Amino acid sequence: MLHRYLILSGAVAGAMLALAAVLHAIPHLGRPGRRLADALCRAPLLDLTITYFTAAPLIVGPVLAGWAGLAAALTGQVAAVLIWTPLHELTHPAGRRGPRIVHTINRAVGRFRNHTAVWTTALVVPLFWLVRLAQWTVYPPLVLLVRFPWYNQGEWVNVSRQKFRGLVGHDLIWCLYCDWMTGVWSLGSEMLRNVESFWCPIRFDSQKKCENCRIDFPDIEGGWVPADGTMSQVAAVLEREYPREGKVNTWFGHPARLTIKGQERRTQ
């Protein structure tokens, strides 16, 4: 069992490092390579890369060896990060010696607490991957069924912090993680704004919750019915905001609505 565990761990780490090497090499293959590198940094191709590094080992490992396979997959993934990090820093000596995020935060909270906290955030990677999967599988039917807007997901889910000068090793890999995670979360929030305003345009009874959520859900202050309102008001809001002319059913404050209203005013 231990022998199989070590083989699987090594295979996962090797697979991670091999693709990382390929990704580093692609931009140096001339103009076609740079174009491919740019495409790999945006959805949908980015989704394949992220799946390879994050979810695929956690699926294949248990299929091959159950719980031991899951442990081996996790071990291989962590090992790949720990191997890649110093190698990348060694190939970028100026960035390694210059100002670093990791060094600054280490001084602020301590090395152990900083690194433990960073690795703790890695526990939610599978959850973000599932959110991303839902964006591809659950949301598209809503576009067809109730005319929700379709989004150019590459404008939301992409990574670009590798272009920032001086960002190397430890700092680079965790900043790329945040880069991807932020885009996934923002796209999910945008999709959920459509869901909430379309099916439930009613303010929460808790004023504190309304205050907490209004940044992510502007329609709380921009059209939702008060918590002490009536269902007649709710029906009236839906009739007003979602006419039957076949228009796309965006949330009330969506920029597309503002553009359309502006055009209507100019033509009057």
Beta strands, then each sheet from edge to edge (+ up, - down):
end
